[in-house]
């Protein structure tokens, strides 16, 4: 008789363990969903902010370039000279950025993405390399 009661309580304990395991897995799935949602919110809000700032900066640079080209053309009497100087400046700027693309673009972008993803261990390794 005691053997049957022990089997019954053992089966109840096993059932309770499985139920607790299911609750634990459900909580972990919920936690993962929250982490993914947080990451996506930060990523897309950062992307939207970057695009907005890019377009504003683009128009500022665009109009300043025209203003400088017209001003320089007016000072020298050759409109083409002003526009050629602006084009040359952008050519050298593009060449400079291409040469130092890892320093100015790849590494900062990689650090930004990793910081948004909260990979603390990877950041520590990256800091040790420097």
C-alpha positions in Angstrom: 0.0 0.0 0.0 2.8 2.4 0.8 4.4 1.5 -2.5 1.3 2.7 -4.5 1.3 6.0 -2.5 4.9 6.5 -3.2 4.3 5.9 -6.9 1.4 8.4 -6.9 3.4 11.1 -5.1 6.3 10.4 -7.5 4.1 10.8 -10.5 2.7 14.0 -9.1 6.1 15.4 -8.5 7.2 14.5 -12.0 4.0 16.2 -13.3 4.7 19.3 -11.2 8.3 19.4 -12.5 7.1 19.3 -16.1 4.5 22.0 -15.4 7.2 24.2 -13.8 9.5 23.5 -16.8 6.7 24.6 -19.2 6.1 27.8 -17.2 9.9 28.4 -17.2 10.1 27.9 -21.0 7.1 30.2 -21.5 8.8 32.9 -19.4 12.0 32.5 -21.4 10.2 32.9 -24.7 8.4 36.0 -23.4 11.8 37.4 -22.3 13.3 36.7 -25.7 10.4 38.4 -27.4 10.9 41.5 -25.2 14.6 41.6 -25.9 14.0 41.3 -29.7 11.3 44.1 -29.5 13.7 46.3 -27.6 16.5 45.7 -30.1 14.2 46.4 -33.1 12.8 49.6 -31.5 16.3 50.9 -30.9 17.6 49.9 -34.3 14.7 51.4 -36.3 14.5 54.6 -34.2 18.3 55.0 -34.6 17.9 54.4 -38.4 15.1 56.9 -38.7 17.1 59.5 -36.8 20.2 58.9 -38.9 18.2 59.2 -42.1 16.6 62.4 -41.1 19.9 63.9 -40.0 21.5 62.7 -43.2 19.0 64.4 -45.4 19.2 67.7 -43.4 23.0 67.6 -43.6 22.8 66.7 -47.3 20.8 69.8 -48.1 23.0 72.1 -45.9 26.1 70.8 -47.7 24.4 71.0 -51.1 23.3 74.6 -50.7 26.6 75.7 -49.1 28.5 74.1 -52.1 26.4 76.1 -54.5 26.8 79.3 -52.5 30.6 78.8 -52.4 30.8 78.0 -56.2 28.7 81.1 -57.1 30.7 83.3 -54.7 34.1 82.0 -56.0 32.8 82.3 -59.6 31.7 85.9 -59.0 35.1 86.8 -57.4 37.1 85.3 -60.2 34.8 86.1 -63.1 34.8 82.4 -64.1 31.7 80.5 -62.9 33.2 77.2 -64.0 36.2 77.6 -61.7 34.0 77.8 -58.6 32.1 74.6 -59.6 35.4 72.8 -60.5 36.9 73.7 -57.1 33.8 72.3 -55.3 33.9 69.2 -57.4 37.6 68.8 -56.7 37.0 69.2 -53.0 34.4 66.4 -53.1 36.6 64.2 -55.1 39.5 64.5 -52.6 37.0 64.0 -49.7 35.7 60.8 -51.4 39.3 59.6 -52.0 40.2 60.4 -48.4 37.2 58.5 -47.0 37.9 55.6 -49.3 41.5 55.3 -48.1 40.4 55.5 -44.4 37.1 53.6 -44.7 37.9 51.1 -42.0 38.8 53.9 -39.5 35.9 56.2 -40.3 33.1 53.8 -41.4 33.6 50.1 -40.7 34.9 50.2 -37.1 32.5 52.9 -35.8 29.6 51.2 -37.4 30.6 47.8 -36.0 30.9 49.3 -32.5 27.6 51.0 -32.8 25.8 47.8 -33.9 27.5 45.7 -31.2 26.6 48.3 -28.5 23.0 48.2 -29.6 23.0 44.4 -29.3 24.5 44.5 -25.9 27.3 42.1 -26.7 29.5 43.0 -23.7 31.9 40.2 -24.2 32.6 41.1 -27.8 33.1 44.8 -26.8 35.7 43.7 -24.2 37.6 41.7 -26.8 37.4 44.6 -29.3 38.8 46.9 -26.6 41.6 44.5 -25.8 42.7 44.5 -29.5 43.1 48.2 -29.5 
